[in-house]
Amino acid sequence: QVHMVESGGGSVQAGGSLRLSCAASKFMYSRNCMGWFRQAPGKEREGVAGIYTGGGSTYYADSVKGRFTISQDNAKNTVYLQMNNLKPEDTAMYYCAAAAFSWSYGTSWHRGTTYNYWGRGTQVTVSS
């Protein structure tokens, strides 16, 4: 059973923008903690952004602060990742993940082990 589906990936030139979407089932969205991760070939998975959908708190990796924005649409059970000023080093497979609420989410959002459910990913390629 597919719980979350990512979309919006593609190929862009450096400086361009993309908006990723993560459409979640109601059950998944109710987990309240949604994150975006990425993994490039030969590299470790990296937490990019997280959001507590119950209150709207957001968290970002230093590498994307000021360029990426995570947001939510409760009516659509969807979380977005707006990516601006993309760089070649942003090239990766991007994954959406969900976790049940935890008081430590603010400090653990970037860890893959925080999340129980994962989407299948969408590829982002940025050319120089």
C-alpha positions in Angstrom: 0.0 0.0 0.0 1.4 3.3 -1.1 1.2 5.9 1.7 3.0 8.8 0.1 3.8 9.8 -3.4 6.4 12.4 -4.4 6.2 14.4 -7.6 7.6 17.5 -9.2 11.2 16.4 -9.8 12.9 17.1 -13.1 16.0 18.7 -14.7 16.8 22.3 -14.4 19.7 24.6 -14.9 21.6 26.1 -12.0 19.6 29.1 -10.6 16.3 27.5 -11.5 13.4 26.4 -9.3 11.4 23.3 -8.7 8.5 22.5 -6.4 8.3 19.0 -5.0 5.0 17.7 -3.7 4.4 14.8 -1.3 0.8 13.6 -1.4 0.1 11.6 1.7 -2.7 9.4 2.8 -4.8 10.8 5.6 -3.2 8.3 7.9 0.3 9.4 6.9 -0.5 13.1 7.1 -1.9 12.6 10.6 1.5 11.4 11.8 2.2 15.2 12.0 5.9 15.1 11.3 6.9 15.2 7.6 10.4 15.5 6.2 12.2 15.7 3.0 15.5 13.9 2.5 17.8 13.5 -0.5 20.5 11.1 -1.5 23.0 11.5 -4.3 24.9 8.5 -5.8 27.7 7.5 -3.5 26.6 9.9 -0.7 24.8 9.4 2.5 21.1 10.3 2.8 20.7 13.9 4.0 17.8 15.5 5.8 16.8 18.6 3.9 13.7 20.0 5.6 11.1 19.0 8.1 7.7 20.3 9.2 5.4 19.7 12.1 2.1 19.8 10.4 0.2 20.1 13.7 1.7 23.5 14.3 3.7 24.6 11.3 7.2 24.6 12.8 9.8 24.1 10.1 13.4 23.0 10.1 16.1 23.2 7.5 19.6 21.9 6.8 22.2 24.7 6.6 22.9 23.8 3.0 19.4 24.8 1.9 18.5 27.6 4.3 17.3 30.6 2.4 16.8 28.7 -0.8 14.3 25.9 0.1 10.9 26.3 1.8 8.8 23.5 3.2 5.1 24.1 3.5 1.8 22.2 4.0 -1.7 22.1 2.6 -3.9 20.4 5.2 -6.9 20.2 2.9 -4.9 18.1 0.4 -2.8 16.2 2.9 0.2 17.4 1.0 3.6 18.8 1.9 5.6 20.8 -0.5 9.3 21.7 -0.9 9.9 24.8 -2.9 13.4 24.9 -4.2 14.9 28.1 -5.5 18.3 29.0 -6.7 19.2 25.4 -7.3 22.8 24.3 -7.5 24.4 21.3 -9.1 25.1 19.9 -5.7 21.4 19.7 -5.1 21.2 16.9 -7.6 19.8 13.9 -5.9 16.8 11.6 -5.4 14.4 13.4 -3.0 12.3 11.4 -0.6 9.3 12.3 1.5 9.0 10.7 5.0 6.5 10.7 7.8 6.8 10.1 11.5 4.5 10.3 14.5 4.8 13.4 16.7 7.6 13.4 19.2 8.7 16.2 21.6 12.2 15.7 20.3 11.3 16.2 16.6 12.8 19.7 16.6 16.2 18.1 17.2 15.7 14.8 15.4 14.0 15.9 12.2 17.1 15.4 10.2 17.7 11.8 11.1 16.3 9.1 8.9 15.7 6.9 11.9 13.1 9.3 13.1 10.7 8.4 10.3 8.7 5.2 9.9 7.3 5.7 6.4 8.9 6.7 3.2 7.9 7.5 -0.3 9.6 6.2 -3.4 11.4 9.4 -4.4 11.5 11.9 -7.2 14.7 12.7 -9.1 16.1 16.3 -9.2 18.9 17.0 -11.6 20.6 20.5 -11.7 23.0 21.2 -14.5 25.6 23.9 -14.4 
